Amino acid sequence: MELTLSVFLSQAGDHPVLLGILALVIGVTIISGATDAPNAIASAVSTRCLTPGAALALAAVFNFVGLVGMTYISTAVAHTMFNMVDFSGNTHQALLALIAAMIGSIGWGVFCWFWGIPASKSHSLIAGVTGGAIALNGLAGVVLSEWMLVIYGMVFSLVGGFILGMATTKIIELLFSRVNRQRGNKVCMVLQDICACALSFLHGAQDGQKFMSIFMLAIMMTAGMGMDLSGVAMPMWLMIFCAFNMGLGTAVGGERIIKSVGMDMVKLEAFQGFAASLSTFVSLMLATFGGLPVSTTHTNTTAIMGVGAAKNPKSVKWSIAIDMVKTWVLTFPGCGILGFACAKLFLMIL
């Protein structure tokens, strides 16, 4: 199946609900750009390797490159998103449940952004979609074997990010122990700029595929093709569309999250910022090729915690970190209940 823009417009003419889904995908993608994408560049800004304006522009560009580039290499994350829930049954009801799921995800994202909490847009989307699927098909709407990949990814990103952050900091301190501090900081600043590009690339690769998969799911249900992604190519116009909206969200709302993650929680030196960025990059790369839908927010934030704890546990403002963890824990039930409730409401009245 090749979904050209003309094919989509033709389907939207026959099924106007697709335009509503498109609008919601825009909303989800913009909020991801405002809440998730800034995590990739937060360390570089906090250590003054990049100015906020330059970092936000860099994030927008490399989110696009990552979304397009990784989609051509591997669509493992998109496959996981497709396979973790079952929206089978009446097409009209399935589309209503999908719309409700995205409304719940958007509501949660706006709430967290308003309070400057770097909540995972990925996990809120997954939870909302799961709640919508349960409202439609009960517990049969959840494919547990695939859904467990989300749990594995969450544990991997949290534990892996923290441990790698601590270990990488110690290794860098050892390697640079005999290097002039000023020269070492200059080297780390250059390396951190490179890591910021790489992290923005991987954020686009991870989150871009998730949002495109939801949109493609709606298209395939409308066309009566079920939920089989095999043989389906992600269209270039959709990649450009998602990347543009993600970049727009980053430019408009990214500064609030950068302040919370990169400046308020831990004060970082150049080498620590590089350690955090490198740890996040390694974790995201492994997860992306493994098909684990992990959160850039969780991975980078815990890596920064690990870097701070490696130097002195007291240097981490644990009260801020604890507030973030509480939000992460509440994301799955919160968005799941929102998605479920909205879906039930829509199914009753529409």
Buried (B, 14 or more C-beta within 10 A) or exposed (E): BEBEEEBBEEBBEEBEBBEBBBEBBBBBBBBBBBBBBBBBBBBBBBBEBBEBEBBBBBBBBBBBBBBBBBBEEBBBBBBBBBBBBBBBEEBBBBBBBBBBBBBBBBBBBBBBBEEBBBBBBBBBBBBBBBBBBBBBBEEEBBBEEBBEBBEBBBEBBBEBBBBBBBBBBBEBBEEBEEEEEEEBBEBBBEBBBBBBBBBBBBBBBBBBBBBBBBBBBBBBBBBEBEBEBEEBEBBEEBBEBBBBBBBBBBBEBBBBBBBBBBBEBBBBBBBBBBBBBBBBBBBBBBBBBBBBBBBBBBBBBBBBBBBBBBBEEEBBBBEBBEBBBEBBEBBBEBBBBBBBBBBBBBBEEE
